[in-house]
Amino acid sequence: MTKSGQTNKPNNPPAQAETHETPSINRRSLLAGTVGMVGAMMMRTAAQSAEAVAPVVPGDATRVPGAAPTAYGQRSPFEQAVRVPRSWWASLTPLQASHGMLTPSALHFERHHNGVPLIHPTAHRLMIHGLVERPWVFTIDELKRFPSVSRLAFIECSGNSAIEWRAPTGQTVQQTHGLTSTSEWTGVALKTVLGALGVNPEDSWVLAEGGDAAAMTRSLPLAPLLEEALLCYAQNGEPLRPEQGYPLRLLVPGWEGNTCIKWLRRLKLGTAPFMTREETSQYTDLMPDGTARQFTMVMEAKSVITSPSGGQRIHPGSIEISGLAWSGRGRVAQVEVSTDGGRSWQEAVLQDPILPKCHTRFRLPWRWNGQATIVQSRCRDETGYRQPSRMELIAVRGVNSVYHYNAIQSWQIAADGQVINVHA
């Protein structure tokens, strides 16, 4: 490791003033370019799907030699679940196709503020400075010399389900809830690194800054970070993927995704919030009386039925209702399911493992009689907090926010078996 202030600098230092003139970009041209980029991306995805060639399947696989080993494993050509771009800055996890609690790295949702940067791991640096006894700049290899820690945890964007605040907009569970995923994260405990540098007792806040083109920054209270935060360089057994922050990201289990700064390049310790743009103009919750909640990092208990869910079709007879529940405050303690629009509730079975701050799979056997109905789920975490109904949430929060929507999700099943999103 290198002392702060020497020639070993953090990756992507602040840009210097240009000596040449640059063309101006007005708002209209920027919006037009963004729309065009999103449209081109979606058209390219559709074209690639159309060009996909169906594999030749032998009549009897036992009589035909199989394929040779590959350098990097691929999934079966018969599995087609993909992330869906919501815009140029986000893609959604296909929860309707998930099994168990873990999300494959390739399907983990994306959220970035100015694209995914390309960063060479040997050039990347993490500067830790401010109110520490020994400010320092670390390389990735130096961070890997500390004792490693692995843990399972979900990450959820605070804007997950934001489109549901006013109307039942999402057609599928991927669209309504797809900004959350669970992975195994590996790195070094932030407490270990800060302990080596000497944290002053008066330090109470940390400014975390990313190495992307937005230089995404958030102020975070120090005390809870020392309990669980990790400096992660691996996900699900391999190095982080670029869209997940390669080569280094911060993980704060249970907190909104924007606090888990990706492409982490700087931590500055101070005595108060730094009041950055992202935590003043963004990531605040506008209340009905005109005030705004700020620094509401914890993601409250939430659940959703993934099968049957929007866009699917079921048939009369025995089926299994299945879904996911999670809480940023700890373990899921109970999930209840209603098959009659909330008039009655049955306790679902929680599938092991039931871990704190992780997705938990729940299941309930059900026999559908072919009549129209509404299915719902609600969860309670180990602190006693219970997921609210939509009306309970709106009574407290109003409908002016775009963050932290965790109301009960309702799926309406029509007599023909088609499932749609409704607000009940």
Beta strands, then each sheet from edge to edge (+ up, - down):
strand 1: 2-3
strand 2: 84-87
strand 3: 90-92
strand 4: 110-111
strand 5: 125-130
strand 6: 136-139
strand 7: 149-156
strand 8: 180-189
strand 9: 205-210
strand 10: 217-221
strand 11: 230-235
strand 12: 238-239
strand 13: 249-251
strand 14: 264-270
strand 15: 285-286
strand 16: 292-293
strand 17: 302-307
strand 18: 317-326
strand 19: 332-338
strand 20: 346-347
strand 21: 349-350
strand 22: 360-368
strand 23: 373-381
strand 24: 410-413
strand 25: 419-422
sheet 1: 1+ 6- 5+ 14+ 9- 10+
sheet 2: 2+ 3- 4+
sheet 3: 7+ 8- 11+ 12-
sheet 4: 7+ 8- 11+ 13-
sheet 5: 15+ 16-
sheet 6: 17+ 18- 22+ 21-
sheet 7: 20+ 19- 23+ 24- 25+
end
